Amino acid sequence: MYNMKSLYLIVLLCACDAYKILVITQMPSKSHSILNDGVVRQLLKDGHEVTYLRSIEYKNAPPTLRQIDVSDSGKVMPAAVINIEALMKNEVQWTTHEFVKRMKAAVAIKTVENKDVQKLLNDPNEHFDVAIIEIIYNDLLASIAAVFDCPLIWLSPVEVNSDVLSLIDEIPNPGQVSDILSMNTGKLSFLQRAEELWSLIKSQFTNYWYIDDIHIDAYNRLIAPIIAKRGRQPPSFNEIRYNASLVLGYSHVSTGEAVRLPQNYKPIGGYHIDEEIQPLPEELKIIMDNAKHGVIYFSMGSNLKSKEWPEEIKRNLVKMLGTFKQTVLWKFEEQLPNTPKNVYISNWLPQQSVLAHPNCILFISHGGLLSVTETVHFGVPMIGIPGFYDQFVNTKRAVNKGFAVKVDMTYNVVEDLKVAVEEMISNPVYRQKAKEYSFIYHDRPVKPNEEISHWVRHVIETKGAPHLRSPALSVPFYQRLFLDLAAILLIIIVIAIKLLRFAFSSIFQKKISDSKKKNR
Ligand SMILES: *[C@@H]1O[C@H](CO)[C@@H](O)[C@H](O)[C@H]1NC(C)=O
């Protein structure tokens, strides 16, 4: 009897801490899934009930997880968007804001139009305590939080950038906070600063001229009627998009920059890495254990497919990798003829477990943020061959910190890569730097996944954490820049000049008329 009572109490205690949480994927792709899954995993562990709009199935889901498949949204992206050969030939416009933002807007609209999502939004019995929504160049999905009238938390899958900061604070100084698509970082030259400023202005104007209207139309067409049906006056889209309680940012000073951040930006880079590293499959373990000269791990991530390298480059890559004493583990989607003895090709390799092995001495990567973070987590130096998006700026930062070398994705890639690998193997400084940054990465007061638990609960229990909101958001643009003061000063100066002129000319004129009088 007594036991039953305490059991009941325990259940009751747990129940009051469990909330209903909506997690929304914006980009249907493998790497974004890894990040969103990481948040979902933590929330489920904390006992919450999660509804997850996802692109790839969440495996071994407990009954507290409800999944809604939005993988279809990816179909609106142009097919050849992410392809090594197209990137080498510069056929993809990854560097223009308009291209990227239009694409993201199309994906987001498709997600809202998804019939299962529509069912969720239109069900008056559905309620959530908080919505955690992935943000990358697109804020339309914020309006889903407005449907449920619940606090909004952005989940930013890239390093700190002006796009996400400007949603919760003022627009940051482009000389210090670079854009996601930027190639500049660290100490900027005069021209680079000018370039960053220009890029920020272009980005703002792209929103103003092309993108905002797409969002507002979509909001008015798809979301506002649902809010009205729930018996509320639909707010304007602008009120919604600047209403986030918090940003959980996939960033950390060990991979990014020590820029200043608003109170409600929480850097949680690395949270997706499990504390318990999965053991290597037996065959792989034997290969790695026996690699006397160390292992070079080569993977271009989940989006870029190694088989997309042009045929000749593929052949030369294999030949070149065969010249090293080291064992090479290559994530590659097809088996190649004449593979040298030291090269092992597999279409799937457990990246974290490979990097965690003490014999892993080098990671050749595309410079995606997950890979850079994992290389820092495990203290392995890196060669970055960036292809698109934030891979350039991630690689540049790693190079600036001293644990990486960059190789360009050109038709010269094989020769350049050989030089880079030789340098990395012979010079111990890269490994030392990787270890230094690994220490910085690990030496934080709270683990990043525990921060997720804390801040999500904090936002819910303080009804949207309004106390963390930046005061800049409630101040109009002209006041923030003191344009009103500038205007008053300008008026005073103009009046003063006019008065002086008037006084001057009247004295002067008096003198003239006086002298005229005298001369008469
Ligand atoms: C803004 O967020 C708060 C909670 O965080 C919510 O109560 C309010 O309704 C939201 N306003 C709009 C316009 O969405």
The ligand as an ORCA input file, in Angstrom:
! r2SCAN-3c Opt
* xyz 0 1
  C       4.986     35.867    -28.624
  O       5.426     34.871    -27.724
  C       4.704     34.758    -26.520
  C       5.275     33.653    -25.680
  O       6.615     33.468    -25.850
  C       3.245     34.470    -26.804
  O       2.526     34.444    -25.606
  C       2.699     35.540    -27.745
  O       1.384     35.226    -28.081
  C       3.536     35.615    -28.989
  N       3.082     36.685    -29.868
  C       2.889     36.524    -31.170
  C       2.453     37.719    -31.931
  O       3.074     35.462    -31.730
*
